[in-house]
Amino acid sequence: MLFSCKNDMEKIRSLDVTDTVPDMTATGIEMLYSERGMVHIRLTGAKMVRKTIENEPIIEFPEGFQVSFYDTSLTVTSRISGDYGISFEKKKLMEARHNVVVENMETGEKLFTEQLFWDQNKEKIYTEKFVRITRGEEVITADVLICDQEFTTMEFRNPKGPIEFEEDRTP
């Protein structure tokens, strides 16, 4: 007995099949980024998932992450952590969500928010979520934050609290 089957290629092509298996999953990760033998960044996370969505490679940290930035003497200068993180590799856009904390060890400042974006192309960090920044006993709150990636120039919307600024004396 012989059986034969024929597949209509147009019907097969019309099926929308999406591969949902991640390209890579890792647990208990620690990644070091170095340049010329000097460690600059240390990234840790309980779980990392690398996959492609709509031709956009992404790296996801569904169980949280922590990134530490080092100076040339291997002293931590700043740290960022969150309960969830995602990096869009082509767009060069990173997003941190839920209990996001940014610490500047040099100034003692801490930033707390629920969502924070880093646009590497524009070298900007921003959020439209409520932000609380502490500087020792001082507390500043705002509805929106836009700043450069070094956190040296900040723009707030609806700020509350003591804010120091330099007067522009250009005519």
N, C-alpha and C positions, 0 to 999 in steps of 0.2 A: 504494500500500500504506500502511495506517495502523497504527501501533502505539500501544498505550496501556499505561500502567502505573499501578498503584494502590498507594499506601503506606498501610499500617495505622497510623494515628496513635498508637494505644496501643503498638504495637511500637516505633515511633520514640521515643516518650517514655521507654520502658523501657531504652533503650540508655544506658549510662553513658559518656558522652563527656567527657573531661577535657581542657581546653585547657592544654597544657604549654608554650606559647610565652610567654616572659616579657612583662610589660607594657612593660618598659623595660630596656635594658642600656646601660651606659656604661663606657668604659675611660679610664684616666688621669684620674680625677676629683679635683677639689679643690673643696670646698664651704666657704663662709664663712658663719657665722651671726652676725648683728650685731643690736644693739638700739640704737636712737637714734643710728645712725651709728658705733657702736663695735663692733669685732670682738670676739666673746667666744669663739668656737669655730672651729677650722679642722679639717676632716675631709679626709683624702686616702686614696686607695685605687687599686689597679691596675684593679679591676673592681667595678662595682656592678650588681646585678640587683634590679629592683623587680617584684614579682609578687603575686598573690593566691592563697592556699592556704586552702581551706575557708572562704571569706568573710573571711579575715584578711589584710589587706595587710601584706606584709613587705618589708624591704629587706635584701639579703644582700651581703656582701663576701667572695666565695669565695676571693679571692687575698690577703686581708689588708687591714688598715686601720691608720690612725694618727689619733688625735684629740688636738689640742692645745687647752688652755684658757688664755685670756689674762685679765690684769687690765686695769684702766683705762688703764695706760700701755703697753699692748700687749706686756707681758712674759709669756712662757709661765710659768704657775704650776704646771701639771701636764700629764701626757701619758699616754695609754693606747694600747697597740698589741696586735695579735694577728694570727695567721695566718688567722683566719676570724672573721667577725662577722655577726650577724643581729639585726634589730630587728622586733619584733611591734608594729605601730603601734596597734592597738586595745587591746591589753593593756598598752601602755606598758612593755614588758619588752625589755631588750637583753641579748644574750649574746655574750661573746667567748670564743673557743676557741683552743687550741694556742699555746704560747709567749706567753701573755698577760703583759704588763709594764705596771705602773702606776708612774709616777714623780711624786714631789712635789718640784718644784724648790725650794720654799721651805724644806723640812725636810731634803732630801737622801734621803728614804726611797724605797725601791723595793720593789715587791711583784711576785712571780713566781708564776704558777700556770698550770694547763692549762685552766681554765674559770672564768669570772666572770660573774655576773648583776647587772644593775642594774634594780631595780623602781622605776620613777619614781613610781608611785602611793604606795608605802610609803616612798619616799626611802631605800631600803636597797640596799646592795651586799653580795653574799654568794657563797660557794662552799662546796661540800662536798668539794672536791679539796684535795690537799696544797698548802700555801701557805708561801712563804719570803719574809720581809720583812727587808731590810737597812737599817740605820741606821749609816752609817759602817762601823766594824769589827764592830758588833753584828749578830747574825743571830738572828731568831726564826722558828721553824717551827711549823706547826699543821696539824691535819687539817681544820678547819672555820674559816671566817671569816665573821662577820656584822658589818657596820658601817654607819654613816650615810653618805650619799652624799658628804660632805665628808672622809671618812676621819678624823674627829676622835674618834669613840667606836667602839672595836673590841671585839668579843667573839671569843675564840679557844676552840677545843676541843682538848684535848691539846697545849697549847703547850710549847715547849722553847726555852730561851734567856733572856737577861736582859729582864725586862718591868718597866717602871715603871708604877705605878698610884697613884691618890690614894685615901686611906682615907676611907670614908664615916663621918662623925662625927655623923650624926643619931641621936638617942636612940630 
